[in-house]
Amino acid sequence: MIDKKYGLTLKKLRIEKGLSQEELAARVGLHRTYISQLERGLKSPSLRTIEKICGELCISLTTFMVHLEKDE
Amino acid sequence: MIDKKYGLTLKKLRIEKGLSQEELAARVGLHRTYISQLERGLKSPSLRTIEKICGELCISLTTFMVHLEKDE
């Protein structure tokens, strides 16, 4: 459930930044397949991954969680 | 680094709640050793674990991250 919310938030913010899954994946050093799995809520990201992705989206962890909890 | 910050924040909020590592561990269904490792920044928690622990601390993910990023 929380992973699903994370995925939806990630997808929304990635698209707002105009990044493709491939571009985001390359920037954070992860595989595109993994980004796709995250966006579909199929994986629970580690805090380290969450931080790395937030960094590339130019957003703080707090702001990310505001989006995630707002979209509940 | 982020795991270290998470651990320090977790420890601070757990103590504020008057919970021992054992009590928190029992409530979230994790081993006390794992809570100890988290507090020392030796493990990177999954989002699912972060959410579960926040639930027991009666705190939202957003508020937890405010504490974490404030303590930087």
Backbone of each chain as nested JSON, in Angstrom:
{
  "chains": [
    {"id": "A", "residues": [
      {"number": 1, "name": "MET", "atoms": {"N": [0.829, -1.222, 0.0], "CA": [0.0, 0.0, 0.0], "C": [0.868, 1.28, 0.0]}},
      {"number": 2, "name": "ILE", "atoms": {"N": [1.802, 1.32, 0.965], "CA": [2.687, 2.481, 1.003], "C": [3.582, 2.502, -0.247]}},
      {"number": 3, "name": "ASP", "atoms": {"N": [3.933, 1.302, -0.729], "CA": [4.781, 1.231, -1.921], "C": [4.019, 1.709, -3.151]}},
      {"number": 4, "name": "LYS", "atoms": {"N": [2.751, 1.436, -3.163], "CA": [1.88, 1.884, -4.254], "C": [1.822, 3.431, -4.258]}},
      {"number": 5, "name": "LYS", "atoms": {"N": [1.634, 3.985, -3.069], "CA": [1.584, 5.45, -2.947], "C": [2.919, 6.067, -3.37]}},
      {"number": 6, "name": "TYR", "atoms": {"N": [4.009, 5.415, -2.945], "CA": [5.333, 5.911, -3.326], "C": [5.455, 5.93, -4.849]}},
      {"number": 7, "name": "GLY", "atoms": {"N": [5.041, 4.834, -5.462], "CA": [5.15, 4.697, -6.909], "C": [4.372, 5.768, -7.65]}},
      {"number": 8, "name": "LEU", "atoms": {"N": [3.159, 6.015, -7.205], "CA": [2.32, 7.023, -7.861], "C": [2.932, 8.417, -7.715]}},
      {"number": 9, "name": "THR", "atoms": {"N": [3.467, 8.68, -6.516], "CA": [4.096, 9.989, -6.269], "C": [5.354, 10.15, -7.114]}},
      {"number": 10, "name": "LEU", "atoms": {"N": [6.154, 9.097, -7.155], "CA": [7.378, 9.14, -7.955], "C": [7.046, 9.419, -9.421]}},
      {"number": 11, "name": "LYS", "atoms": {"N": [6.08, 8.698, -9.928], "CA": [5.712, 8.862, -11.343], "C": [5.256, 10.303, -11.619]}},
      {"number": 12, "name": "LYS", "atoms": {"N": [4.406, 10.809, -10.728], "CA": [3.882, 12.17, -10.889], "C": [5.022, 13.196, -10.908]}},
      {"number": 13, "name": "LEU", "atoms": {"N": [5.941, 13.084, -9.934], "CA": [7.022, 14.068, -9.817], "C": [8.045, 13.906, -10.946]}},
      {"number": 14, "name": "ARG", "atoms": {"N": [8.287, 12.671, -11.369], "CA": [9.217, 12.431, -12.485], "C": [8.68, 13.082, -13.753]}},
      {"number": 15, "name": "ILE", "atoms": {"N": [7.401, 12.889, -14.008], "CA": [6.797, 13.456, -15.214], "C": [6.795, 14.993, -15.134]}},
      {"number": 16, "name": "GLU", "atoms": {"N": [6.524, 15.531, -13.951], "CA": [6.571, 16.992, -13.762], "C": [7.957, 17.549, -14.091]}},
      {"number": 17, "name": "LYS", "atoms": {"N": [8.977, 16.739, -13.82], "CA": [10.362, 17.166, -14.103], "C": [10.724, 16.946, -15.564]}},
      {"number": 18, "name": "GLY", "atoms": {"N": [9.812, 16.324, -16.309], "CA": [10.069, 16.075, -17.727], "C": [11.098, 14.988, -17.979]}},
      {"number": 19, "name": "LEU", "atoms": {"N": [11.232, 14.076, -17.022], "CA": [12.208, 12.986, -17.168], "C": [11.517, 11.686, -17.564]}},
      {"number": 20, "name": "SER", "atoms": {"N": [12.161, 10.917, -18.434], "CA": [11.668, 9.577, -18.733], "C": [12.193, 8.623, -17.659]}},
      {"number": 21, "name": "GLN", "atoms": {"N": [11.628, 7.437, -17.595], "CA": [12.142, 6.435, -16.654], "C": [13.619, 6.148, -16.949]}},
      {"number": 22, "name": "GLU", "atoms": {"N": [13.954, 6.09, -18.233], "CA": [15.346, 5.825, -18.636], "C": [16.283, 6.908, -18.115]}},
      {"number": 23, "name": "GLU", "atoms": {"N": [15.858, 8.163, -18.291], "CA": [16.72, 9.279, -17.868], "C": [16.917, 9.274, -16.356]}},
      {"number": 24, "name": "LEU", "atoms": {"N": [15.82, 9.111, -15.633], "CA": [15.928, 9.08, -14.174], "C": [16.826, 7.919, -13.74]}},
      {"number": 25, "name": "ALA", "atoms": {"N": [16.594, 6.763, -14.329], "CA": [17.377, 5.573, -13.973], "C": [18.868, 5.816, -14.171]}},
      {"number": 26, "name": "ALA", "atoms": {"N": [19.206, 6.409, -15.31], "CA": [20.616, 6.665, -15.609], "C": [21.209, 7.638, -14.595]}},
      {"number": 27, "name": "ARG", "atoms": {"N": [20.45, 8.655, -14.229], "CA": [20.973, 9.657, -13.292], "C": [21.203, 9.102, -11.897]}},
      {"number": 28, "name": "VAL", "atoms": {"N": [20.331, 8.206, -11.465], "CA": [20.488, 7.67, -10.107], "C": [21.288, 6.371, -10.096]}},
      {"number": 29, "name": "GLY", "atoms": {"N": [21.678, 5.894, -11.289], "CA": [22.486, 4.68, -11.337], "C": [21.689, 3.423, -11.012]}},
      {"number": 30, "name": "LEU", "atoms": {"N": [20.408, 3.43, -11.402], "CA": [19.575, 2.239, -11.209], "C": [19.09, 1.777, -12.584]}},
      {"number": 31, "name": "HIS", "atoms": {"N": [18.54, 0.588, -12.646], "CA": [18.035, 0.07, -13.915], "C": [16.629, 0.612, -14.172]}},
      {"number": 32, "name": "ARG", "atoms": {"N": [16.336, 0.856, -15.447], "CA": [15.003, 1.366, -15.783], "C": [13.906, 0.435, -15.303]}},
      {"number": 33, "name": "THR", "atoms": {"N": [14.165, -0.846, -15.37], "CA": [13.181, -1.835, -14.912], "C": [12.85, -1.631, -13.436]}},
      {"number": 34, "name": "TYR", "atoms": {"N": [13.866, -1.298, -12.672], "CA": [13.65, -1.094, -11.234], "C": [12.788, 0.154, -10.989]}},
      {"number": 35, "name": "ILE", "atoms": {"N": [13.059, 1.214, -11.738], "CA": [12.233, 2.436, -11.63], "C": [10.784, 2.092, -11.99]}},
      {"number": 36, "name": "SER", "atoms": {"N": [10.621, 1.307, -13.026], "CA": [9.275, 0.907, -13.442], "C": [8.594, 0.095, -12.336]}},
      {"number": 37, "name": "GLN", "atoms": {"N": [9.326, -0.803, -11.706], "CA": [8.763, -1.608, -10.609], "C": [8.389, -0.723, -9.423]}},
      {"number": 38, "name": "LEU", "atoms": {"N": [9.254, 0.26, -9.139], "CA": [8.936, 1.196, -8.046], "C": [7.639, 1.948, -8.355]}},
      {"number": 39, "name": "GLU", "atoms": {"N": [7.526, 2.437, -9.574], "CA": [6.343, 3.236, -9.925], "C": [5.065, 2.412, -9.88]}},
      {"number": 40, "name": "ARG", "atoms": {"N": [5.207, 1.099, -10.06], "CA": [4.017, 0.242, -9.991], "C": [3.8, -0.318, -8.581]}},
      {"number": 41, "name": "GLY", "atoms": {"N": [4.65, 0.103, -7.641], "CA": [4.468, -0.338, -6.254], "C": [4.869, -1.784, -6.027]}},
      {"number": 42, "name": "LEU", "atoms": {"N": [5.703, -2.31, -6.913], "CA": [6.089, -3.722, -6.8], "C": [7.322, -3.927, -5.929]}},
      {"number": 43, "name": "LYS", "atoms": {"N": [8.018, -2.842, -5.606], "CA": [9.211, -2.923, -4.757], "C": [9.105, -1.863, -3.674]}},
      {"number": 44, "name": "SER", "atoms": {"N": [9.682, -2.148, -2.521], "CA": [9.742, -1.164, -1.443], "C": [11.148, -0.582, -1.419]}},
      {"number": 45, "name": "PRO", "atoms": {"N": [11.295, 0.692, -1.83], "CA": [12.638, 1.269, -1.927], "C": [13.283, 1.437, -0.554]}},
      {"number": 46, "name": "SER", "atoms": {"N": [14.588, 1.312, -0.505], "CA": [15.311, 1.614, 0.739], "C": [15.397, 3.12, 0.894]}},
      {"number": 47, "name": "LEU", "atoms": {"N": [15.652, 3.545, 2.117], "CA": [15.782, 4.987, 2.368], "C": [16.881, 5.587, 1.498]}},
      {"number": 48, "name": "ARG", "atoms": {"N": [17.941, 4.81, 1.281], "CA": [19.05, 5.304, 0.466], "C": [18.589, 5.572, -0.966]}},
      {"number": 49, "name": "THR", "atoms": {"N": [17.771, 4.67, -1.501], "CA": [17.233, 4.854, -2.854], "C": [16.267, 6.032, -2.9]}},
      {"number": 50, "name": "ILE", "atoms": {"N": [15.415, 6.138, -1.884], "CA": [14.465, 7.255, -1.821], "C": [15.228, 8.58, -1.855]}},
      {"number": 51, "name": "GLU", "atoms": {"N": [16.286, 8.66, -1.065], "CA": [17.066, 9.909, -1.005], "C": [17.735, 10.218, -2.338]}},
      {"number": 52, "name": "LYS", "atoms": {"N": [18.293, 9.177, -2.962], "CA": [18.982, 9.364, -4.233], "C": [18.009, 9.908, -5.283]}},
      {"number": 53, "name": "ILE", "atoms": {"N": [16.838, 9.309, -5.343], "CA": [15.842, 9.73, -6.321], "C": [15.349, 11.148, -6.014]}},
      {"number": 54, "name": "CYS", "atoms": {"N": [15.107, 11.448, -4.744], "CA": [14.691, 12.812, -4.377], "C": [15.746, 13.812, -4.825]}},
      {"number": 55, "name": "GLY", "atoms": {"N": [16.993, 13.458, -4.662], "CA": [18.088, 14.339, -5.077], "C": [17.992, 14.672, -6.56]}},
      {"number": 56, "name": "GLU", "atoms": {"N": [17.735, 13.669, -7.377], "CA": [17.635, 13.894, -8.826], "C": [16.368, 14.66, -9.206]}},
      {"number": 57, "name": "LEU", "atoms": {"N": [15.348, 14.531, -8.367], "CA": [14.104, 15.277, -8.625], "C": [14.176, 16.681, -8.012]}},
      {"number": 58, "name": "CYS", "atoms": {"N": [15.319, 17.004, -7.39], "CA": [15.527, 18.312, -6.749], "C": [14.433, 18.607, -5.721]}},
      {"number": 59, "name": "ILE", "atoms": {"N": [14.172, 17.648, -4.877], "CA": [13.102, 17.769, -3.903], "C": [13.611, 17.182, -2.583]}},
      {"number": 60, "name": "SER", "atoms": {"N": [13.197, 17.774, -1.469], "CA": [13.626, 17.228, -0.175], "C": [12.789, 15.998, 0.172]}},
      {"number": 61, "name": "LEU", "atoms": {"N": [13.288, 15.207, 1.105], "CA": [12.522, 14.046, 1.572], "C": [11.183, 14.51, 2.144]}},
      {"number": 62, "name": "THR", "atoms": {"N": [11.222, 15.604, 2.887], "CA": [9.991, 16.123, 3.493], "C": [8.965, 16.466, 2.424]}},
      {"number": 63, "name": "THR", "atoms": {"N": [9.385, 17.193, 1.406], "CA": [8.452, 17.601, 0.353], "C": [7.898, 16.387, -0.391]}},
      {"number": 64, "name": "PHE", "atoms": {"N": [8.776, 15.404, -0.609], "CA": [8.295, 14.177, -1.265], "C": [7.176, 13.547, -0.45]}},
      {"number": 65, "name": "MET", "atoms": {"N": [7.377, 13.463, 0.87], "CA": [6.39, 12.815, 1.732], "C": [5.096, 13.63, 1.837]}},
      {"number": 66, "name": "VAL", "atoms": {"N": [5.228, 14.948, 1.732], "CA": [4.023, 15.789, 1.692], "C": [3.178, 15.368, 0.489]}},
      {"number": 67, "name": "HIS", "atoms": {"N": [3.815, 15.229, -0.671], "CA": [3.095, 14.799, -1.882], "C": [2.495, 13.407, -1.669]}},
      {"number": 68, "name": "LEU", "atoms": {"N": [3.312, 12.51, -1.15], "CA": [2.852, 11.119, -0.964], "C": [1.638, 11.061, -0.03]}},
      {"number": 69, "name": "GLU", "atoms": {"N": [1.697, 11.784, 1.069], "CA": [0.597, 11.695, 2.046], "C": [-0.62, 12.53, 1.626]}},
      {"number": 70, "name": "LYS", "atoms": {"N": [-0.39, 13.53, 0.806], "CA": [-1.487, 14.347, 0.288], "C": [-2.335, 13.547, -0.687]}},
      {"number": 71, "name": "ASP", "atoms": {"N": [-1.666, 12.684, -1.432], "CA": [-2.349, 11.92, -2.484], "C": [-3.086, 10.696, -1.94]}},
      {"number": 72, "name": "GLU", "atoms": {"N": [-3.066, 10.532, -0.62], "CA": [-3.713, 9.343, -0.029], "C": [-5.197, 9.299, -0.358]}}
    ]},
    {"id": "B", "residues": [
      {"number": 1, "name": "MET", "atoms": {"N": [25.172, 7.766, 5.233], "CA": [24.932, 9.128, 5.728], "C": [23.457, 9.364, 6.03]}},
      {"number": 2, "name": "ILE", "atoms": {"N": [22.602, 9.084, 5.037], "CA": [21.161, 9.233, 5.265], "C": [20.684, 8.209, 6.307]}},
      {"number": 3, "name": "ASP", "atoms": {"N": [21.313, 7.04, 6.28], "CA": [20.922, 6.001, 7.244], "C": [21.316, 6.415, 8.662]}},
      {"number": 4, "name": "LYS", "atoms": {"N": [22.432, 7.079, 8.766], "CA": [22.899, 7.595, 10.063], "C": [21.898, 8.631, 10.596]}},
      {"number": 5, "name": "LYS", "atoms": {"N": [21.481, 9.525, 9.7], "CA": [20.498, 10.547, 10.105], "C": [19.184, 9.9, 10.513]}},
      {"number": 6, "name": "TYR", "atoms": {"N": [18.782, 8.879, 9.733], "CA": [17.546, 8.177, 10.076], "C": [17.669, 7.575, 11.477]}},
      {"number": 7, "name": "GLY", "atoms": {"N": [18.801, 6.94, 11.728], "CA": [19.001, 6.281, 13.018], "C": [18.95, 7.253, 14.184]}},
      {"number": 8, "name": "LEU", "atoms": {"N": [19.586, 8.389, 14.027], "CA": [19.598, 9.389, 15.107], "C": [18.185, 9.927, 15.35]}},
      {"number": 9, "name": "THR", "atoms": {"N": [17.447, 10.145, 14.257], "CA": [16.077, 10.65, 14.384], "C": [15.187, 9.608, 15.047]}},
      {"number": 10, "name": "LEU", "atoms": {"N": [15.324, 8.37, 14.617], "CA": [14.537, 7.286, 15.203], "C": [14.789, 7.193, 16.703]}},
      {"number": 11, "name": "LYS", "atoms": {"N": [16.055, 7.196, 17.072], "CA": [16.411, 7.081, 18.491], "C": [15.788, 8.228, 19.302]}},
      {"number": 12, "name": "LYS", "atoms": {"N": [15.938, 9.44, 18.772], "CA": [15.397, 10.616, 19.457], "C": [13.886, 10.494, 19.65]}},
      {"number": 13, "name": "LEU", "atoms": {"N": [13.169, 10.145, 18.602], "CA": [11.703, 10.086, 18.674], "C": [11.238, 8.899, 19.523]}},
      {"number": 14, "name": "ARG", "atoms": {"N": [11.969, 7.78, 19.454], "CA": [11.617, 6.614, 20.275], "C": [11.749, 6.955, 21.758]}},
      {"number": 15, "name": "ILE", "atoms": {"N": [12.826, 7.632, 22.114], "CA": [13.046, 7.997, 23.523], "C": [11.986, 9.011, 23.971]}},
      {"number": 16, "name": "GLU", "atoms": {"N": [11.662, 9.95, 23.084], "CA": [10.597, 10.918, 23.406], "C": [9.273, 10.231, 23.707]}},
      {"number": 17, "name": "LYS", "atoms": {"N": [9.054, 9.109, 23.021], "CA": [7.811, 8.34, 23.233], "C": [7.911, 7.444, 24.471]}},
      {"number": 18, "name": "GLY", "atoms": {"N": [9.087, 7.42, 25.097], "CA": [9.269, 6.596, 26.287], "C": [9.298, 5.105, 25.993]}},
      {"number": 19, "name": "LEU", "atoms": {"N": [9.705, 4.754, 24.763], "CA": [9.761, 3.332, 24.393], "C": [11.202, 2.83, 24.413]}},
      {"number": 20, "name": "SER", "atoms": {"N": [11.38, 1.595, 24.877], "CA": [12.69, 0.95, 24.772], "C": [12.808, 0.353, 23.367]}},
      {"number": 21, "name": "GLN", "atoms": {"N": [14.01, -0.018, 22.981], "CA": [14.189, -0.688, 21.676], "C": [13.362, -1.977, 21.641]}},
      {"number": 22, "name": "GLU", "atoms": {"N": [13.344, -2.677, 22.762], "CA": [12.583, -3.943, 22.848], "C": [11.096, -3.691, 22.612]}},
      {"number": 23, "name": "GLU", "atoms": {"N": [10.561, -2.664, 23.276], "CA": [9.134, -2.373, 23.143], "C": [8.772, -1.994, 21.705]}},
      {"number": 24, "name": "LEU", "atoms": {"N": [9.587, -1.103, 21.13], "CA": [9.315, -0.701, 19.75], "C": [9.409, -1.903, 18.814]}},
      {"number": 25, "name": "ALA", "atoms": {"N": [10.444, -2.7, 19.002], "CA": [10.645, -3.882, 18.155], "C": [9.435, -4.807, 18.222]}},
      {"number": 26, "name": "ALA", "atoms": {"N": [8.944, -5.052, 19.436], "CA": [7.796, -5.95, 19.603], "C": [6.575, -5.38, 18.894]}},
      {"number": 27, "name": "ARG", "atoms": {"N": [6.367, -4.083, 19.024], "CA": [5.182, -3.462, 18.415], "C": [5.196, -3.503, 16.896]}},
      {"number": 28, "name": "VAL", "atoms": {"N": [6.376, -3.346, 16.307], "CA": [6.428, -3.339, 14.844], "C": [6.742, -4.723, 14.27]}},
      {"number": 29, "name": "GLY", "atoms": {"N": [6.957, -5.68, 15.157], "CA": [7.212, -7.041, 14.682], "C": [8.581, -7.21, 14.059]}},
      {"number": 30, "name": "LEU", "atoms": {"N": [9.555, -6.48, 14.607], "CA": [10.931, -6.611, 14.138], "C": [11.797, -7.057, 15.319]}},
      {"number": 31, "name": "HIS", "atoms": {"N": [13.011, -7.464, 15.04], "CA": [13.907, -7.897, 16.119], "C": [14.579, -6.67, 16.742]}},
      {"number": 32, "name": "ARG", "atoms": {"N": [14.817, -6.734, 18.062], "CA": [15.459, -5.618, 18.739], "C": [16.817, -5.3, 18.121]}},
      {"number": 33, "name": "THR", "atoms": {"N": [17.517, -6.356, 17.714], "CA": [18.835, -6.161, 17.094], "C": [18.725, -5.303, 15.832]}},
      {"number": 34, "name": "TYR", "atoms": {"N": [17.646, -5.512, 15.083], "CA": [17.464, -4.737, 13.854], "C": [17.2, -3.258, 14.174]}},
      {"number": 35, "name": "ILE", "atoms": {"N": [16.391, -3.012, 15.198], "CA": [16.138, -1.624, 15.621], "C": [17.465, -0.977, 16.042]}},
      {"number": 36, "name": "SER", "atoms": {"N": [18.253, -1.731, 16.772], "CA": [19.564, -1.228, 17.207], "C": [20.45, -0.897, 15.997]}},
      {"number": 37, "name": "GLN", "atoms": {"N": [20.43, -1.775, 15.005], "CA": [21.233, -1.533, 13.79], "C": [20.731, -0.297, 13.042]}},
      {"number": 38, "name": "LEU", "atoms": {"N": [19.404, -0.146, 12.998], "CA": [18.839, 1.048, 12.346], "C": [19.302, 2.31, 13.07]}},
      {"number": 39, "name": "GLU", "atoms": {"N": [19.239, 2.282, 14.394], "CA": [19.588, 3.49, 15.16], "C": [21.067, 3.845, 15.019]}},
      {"number": 40, "name": "ARG", "atoms": {"N": [21.881, 2.832, 14.713], "CA": [23.306, 3.113, 14.52], "C": [23.648, 3.386, 13.048]}},
      {"number": 41, "name": "GLY", "atoms": {"N": [22.621, 3.405, 12.209], "CA": [22.856, 3.711, 10.79], "C": [23.516, 2.59, 10.029]}},
      {"number": 42, "name": "LEU", "atoms": {"N": [23.389, 1.366, 10.54], "CA": [24.061, 0.229, 9.903], "C": [23.198, -0.448, 8.844]}},
      {"number": 43, "name": "LYS", "atoms": {"N": [21.898, -0.096, 8.836], "CA": [20.982, -0.676, 7.848], "C": [20.182, 0.452, 7.216]}},
      {"number": 44, "name": "SER", "atoms": {"N": [19.789, 0.268, 5.951], "CA": [18.926, 1.238, 5.28], "C": [17.512, 0.665, 5.266]}},
      {"number": 45, "name": "PRO", "atoms": {"N": [16.606, 1.247, 6.064], "CA": [15.26, 0.682, 6.151], "C": [14.5, 0.814, 4.847]}},
      {"number": 46, "name": "SER", "atoms": {"N": [13.623, -0.146, 4.577], "CA": [12.735, -0.019, 3.416], "C": [11.621, 0.958, 3.78]}},
      {"number": 47, "name": "LEU", "atoms": {"N": [10.977, 1.487, 2.752], "CA": [9.867, 2.411, 2.992], "C": [8.799, 1.748, 3.858]}},
      {"number": 48, "name": "ARG", "atoms": {"N": [8.586, 0.455, 3.646], "CA": [7.572, -0.264, 4.411], "C": [7.915, -0.273, 5.897]}},
      {"number": 49, "name": "THR", "atoms": {"N": [9.194, -0.474, 6.2], "CA": [9.652, -0.455, 7.6], "C": [9.546, 0.953, 8.175]}},
      {"number": 50, "name": "ILE", "atoms": {"N": [9.943, 1.938, 7.396], "CA": [9.857, 3.332, 7.853], "C": [8.414, 3.653, 8.222]}},
      {"number": 51, "name": "GLU", "atoms": {"N": [7.481, 3.261, 7.375], "CA": [6.072, 3.563, 7.621], "C": [5.565, 2.855, 8.884]}},
      {"number": 52, "name": "LYS", "atoms": {"N": [5.949, 1.585, 9.026], "CA": [5.507, 0.798, 10.173], "C": [5.989, 1.449, 11.475]}},
      {"number": 53, "name": "ILE", "atoms": {"N": [7.246, 1.843, 11.489], "CA": [7.82, 2.465, 12.688], "C": [7.158, 3.821, 12.955]}},
      {"number": 54, "name": "CYS", "atoms": {"N": [6.946, 4.614, 11.914], "CA": [6.269, 5.904, 12.1], "C": [4.888, 5.682, 12.71]}},
      {"number": 55, "name": "GLY", "atoms": {"N": [4.203, 4.651, 12.244], "CA": [2.876, 4.342, 12.783], "C": [2.927, 4.119, 14.289]}},
      {"number": 56, "name": "GLU", "atoms": {"N": [3.921, 3.362, 14.74], "CA": [4.043, 3.082, 16.178], "C": [4.482, 4.308, 16.968]}},
      {"number": 57, "name": "LEU", "atoms": {"N": [5.183, 5.201, 16.307], "CA": [5.61, 6.444, 16.971], "C": [4.512, 7.511, 16.868]}},
      {"number": 58, "name": "CYS", "atoms": {"N": [3.394, 7.16, 16.232], "CA": [2.266, 8.086, 16.058], "C": [2.707, 9.366, 15.358]}},
      {"number": 59, "name": "ILE", "atoms": {"N": [3.427, 9.205, 14.283], "CA": [3.977, 10.349, 13.567], "C": [3.834, 10.083, 12.066]}},
      {"number": 60, "name": "SER", "atoms": {"N": [3.552, 11.128, 11.295], "CA": [3.44, 10.927, 9.849], "C": [4.832, 10.824, 9.23]}},
      {"number": 61, "name": "LEU", "atoms": {"N": [4.878, 10.288, 8.02], "CA": [6.154, 10.22, 7.299], "C": [6.722, 11.627, 7.11]}},
      {"number": 62, "name": "THR", "atoms": {"N": [5.833, 12.563, 6.799], "CA": [6.278, 13.944, 6.586], "C": [6.943, 14.499, 7.844]}},
      {"number": 63, "name": "THR", "atoms": {"N": [6.282, 14.326, 8.986], "CA": [6.832, 14.875, 10.229], "C": [8.161, 14.201, 10.574]}},
      {"number": 64, "name": "PHE", "atoms": {"N": [8.23, 12.897, 10.325], "CA": [9.5, 12.204, 10.584], "C": [10.623, 12.841, 9.755]}},
      {"number": 65, "name": "MET", "atoms": {"N": [10.339, 13.1, 8.479], "CA": [11.377, 13.654, 7.601], "C": [11.736, 15.096, 7.974]}},
      {"number": 66, "name": "VAL", "atoms": {"N": [10.754, 15.824, 8.499], "CA": [11.06, 17.174, 8.987], "C": [12.116, 17.069, 10.085]}},
      {"number": 67, "name": "HIS", "atoms": {"N": [11.911, 16.152, 11.019], "CA": [12.891, 15.949, 12.093], "C": [14.245, 15.528, 11.511]}},
      {"number": 68, "name": "LEU", "atoms": {"N": [14.196, 14.578, 10.605], "CA": [15.438, 14.049, 10.024], "C": [16.223, 15.159, 9.313]}},
      {"number": 69, "name": "GLU", "atoms": {"N": [15.522, 15.959, 8.524], "CA": [16.233, 16.983, 7.745], "C": [16.604, 18.206, 8.589]}},
      {"number": 70, "name": "LYS", "atoms": {"N": [15.859, 18.402, 9.68], "CA": [16.175, 19.51, 10.596], "C": [17.476, 19.227, 11.351]}},
      {"number": 71, "name": "ASP", "atoms": {"N": [17.67, 17.952, 11.661], "CA": [18.828, 17.557, 12.464], "C": [20.104, 17.451, 11.644]}},
      {"number": 72, "name": "GLU", "atoms": {"N": [20.03, 17.771, 10.371], "CA": [21.205, 17.623, 9.502], "C": [22.363, 18.496, 9.968]}}
    ]}
  ]
}
